[in-house]
């Protein structure tokens, strides 16, 4: 799927002609001027005509067009669709044309996102930056590329487009474009307050997840799913097994024999006798950091550096297997950890919402994580503002890594660090970007640190999932993430902080929600597999190939990375898997710079302007 959203004015019509091509479809405003232009399948789009008002839902969802037509006919402004956006299941773009005024939005997680640009005096929106860069003169935003080397990139800097002139929507916003082409962002959603007992929220979470999986199975003879053995993906398999589509599951056996994922996956498979199950050993597929085969056009990252780069070849191999089995949608458990796992800021928020329980829980946390008492107390008492946390982080991006057993401080997911092979110029650029952002005093996604961080990591994963699907589009398979759907996120964020961690229970909110839907034999797992051996083995086997990249490093040509320092780090052993993460960011940037989409698309304007 790919599409443009055009304003209802004559100045936008040349863009429709420029985007036209074999297989292109279009939908008009009530005026007859082009509105939606792009490529999509019939089952991917719900179109509703309400007289002067029109609505399009692009992506897996379920909606009755009769009531929607009446809703549109009775609506007076795009604001009237807020309740509809909150109620629909699945993951989709919502686009509406109200007598020439348009409303366009994606999903809260940004797994489906809206990009926009001012081109030829009007605002054009699209579901991907490539739809816009093909219509405008642009260039690589090198400062943003330098930012991609930082780990982690804090919100709101994360997810910035790598092309100049391209903008993205804020979380919970829709794009309001007037008939004259002018645009503004409108907030339609804010995170709920975490004040709902899990006993009440569980039904909403379960219903949202059931619906999210069901809409993916609609119109599908076969649906595929990860059966990792972990709680998140395994739960989705049981929900998919309850649909009318035939389920095929896929499990990659981990290299580490201490990883219990395979044992749990086989136990789950036995409880789904009507589904087909594929178990593969590590030898049956590519290892991490292996170069993806350059075929099918699936190695081009059209949006920018692909966050999930280390196992890209592995993912493409799975996508081809899924396609050959007759499935076009593959369920993955991304989003489960983000919404239902333990966040570093849990203790900070719990102490403030339930002090007595917070003190007891933090004693346990401190013991399990081996946190020093003084550092723990400083973390819990910290009152640094969101902007000041970012300013503080800017000063420390080139400092040595924080000690392993250190409680979080501030609003972030950790202390951001540039890799040791980043040049001084790259470090200075990223420090300036952080300081400039802090100086504008940005507001967090929620006043509560746990809510902010939960939503931040959810958006980060949605961004990665969207990038992955954009690169896999030539294979005809999408990796679906039901946990990242709006209704699931909204219900999960509503749960009160005190109910999110129960001693002796793993992901208690999720297991409570699914207790009547997923077998207890699966929900009773209390641990999570680790994949450090895959990382070490993949890096060891591909070290020579990665070192060869340093001979003509594009990042070095841009002055962002010291090739010699990177090569030396590749051959330096490390006992801590955290030290491997910076390689992934750097590899993602370098791989993207070598891909076709990294060549700046200096397109002639539709009106025949110069390059």
Helices and strands as residue ranges (DSSP letters): E 2-5, G 10-12, H 13-19, E 25-28, E 34-39, G 42-44, E 45-50, E 53-58, H 65-74, G 78-81, H 82-87, E 93-98, E 101-105, E 115-119, E 122-126, H 129-133, H 142-147, E 167-168, E 173-177, E 183-187, H 198-217, E 222-226, H 231-241, E 246-252, H 261-270, E 276-280, G 282-284, H 312-324, E 329-331, H 336-340, H 346-353, H 355-369, H 373-381, H 386-395, H 424-439, H 449-472, G 473-475, E 478-480, G 482-484, H 486-493, G 497-499, H 508-514, H 520-523, H 532-541, H 543-549, G 550-552, H 554-557, H 563-570, G 577-580, H 581-593, G 596-598
